[in-house]
């Protein structure tokens, strides 16, 4: 599975009411996002797997190399962070499913998007 297929697959696993918002707000980060025409190719390829009625937008931050770290820093300041944090020992004891369990137990997801 390539990157654009993974993006489409991940979005399609989310509740249907959220999908148009997710296709409209794809963020690419990291050094690879700076490759020439990378953003345009992602748009073109994701557009081909998105429903026709959805808008596809891809954003690349001004400094995509550190943007994921900035997101992590922001997340660490949320009051819910201690309940969703997965330690190495948690992961080793419970496996990858601990990540989903902690998120699902801590962050309520509404059935609709307004």
C-alpha positions in Angstrom: 0.0 0.0 0.0 1.4 3.4 -1.0 1.1 6.6 0.8 -1.9 7.9 -1.0 -3.7 4.6 -0.6 -2.9 4.7 3.1 -4.4 8.2 3.4 -7.6 7.1 1.6 -7.8 3.9 3.6 -7.3 5.7 6.9 -10.0 8.3 6.1 -12.4 5.7 5.0 -12.1 3.9 8.3 -13.5 7.0 10.1 -17.2 7.7 10.6 -18.8 8.7 7.3 -19.8 12.2 8.5 -16.2 13.0 9.3 -14.8 11.9 5.9 -15.4 15.0 3.9 -13.7 17.1 6.5 -10.7 14.8 6.6 -10.3 14.7 2.8 -10.4 18.5 2.9 -7.7 18.8 5.6 -4.8 16.5 4.8 -1.5 17.7 6.3 1.8 16.5 5.0 4.9 16.8 7.2 8.5 15.6 7.2 11.4 16.1 4.9 9.8 14.1 2.0 7.0 16.6 1.8 9.6 19.1 0.5 10.2 17.0 -2.6 9.4 18.9 -5.8 5.7 18.4 -6.8 5.1 16.1 -3.8 2.0 18.0 -2.6 0.5 18.2 -6.1 1.0 14.4 -6.6 -0.7 13.7 -3.2 -3.6 15.8 -4.2 -3.9 14.1 -7.6 -3.6 10.6 -6.2 -5.9 11.1 -3.2 -8.4 12.8 -5.5 -8.6 9.6 -7.5 -9.6 7.5 -4.5 -11.9 10.1 -2.8 -15.6 10.3 -3.6 -16.3 12.8 -6.3 -18.5 15.0 -4.1 -15.6 15.5 -1.6 -13.1 18.3 -1.8 -9.4 17.2 -1.4 -7.0 19.7 0.1 -3.4 19.1 1.1 -1.5 21.5 3.3 2.2 21.6 3.9 3.3 23.8 6.8 6.0 26.4 6.2 8.5 24.2 8.2 7.2 20.6 7.6 10.3 19.0 9.2 9.4 20.1 12.7 5.6 20.4 12.4 4.9 16.9 13.8 7.0 17.7 16.9 5.0 20.9 17.3 1.8 18.8 17.2 3.2 16.5 19.8 4.1 19.4 22.0 0.6 20.8 21.7 -1.0 17.4 22.5 1.2 17.0 25.6 -0.5 20.2 27.0 -4.0 18.8 26.7 -5.7 17.9 30.0 -6.5 14.4 28.5 -2.9 13.7 27.6 -2.0 11.7 30.8 -4.9 9.3 30.1 -3.9 8.7 26.5 -0.2 8.5 26.8 1.2 5.0 26.2 4.5 4.2 27.9 7.0 1.7 26.5 6.1 -0.7 29.3 2.3 -0.4 28.5 3.1 -1.1 24.9 5.3 -4.1 25.7 2.7 -5.5 28.1 -0.5 -5.0 26.0 0.7 -4.6 22.4 -0.4 -2.1 19.8 -4.1 -2.4 20.8 -3.4 -0.4 23.9 -3.1 2.7 21.8 -6.7 2.4 20.4 -8.1 1.3 23.8 -6.7 4.4 25.6 -7.9 6.7 22.8 -11.3 5.2 22.7 -11.7 5.2 26.4 -10.5 8.8 26.9 -11.8 10.8 23.9 -15.5 10.8 23.2 -16.4 10.7 19.5 -19.7 12.2 18.6 -21.8 10.4 16.0 -22.1 13.5 13.8 -20.0 16.4 12.7 -21.4 19.8 12.7 
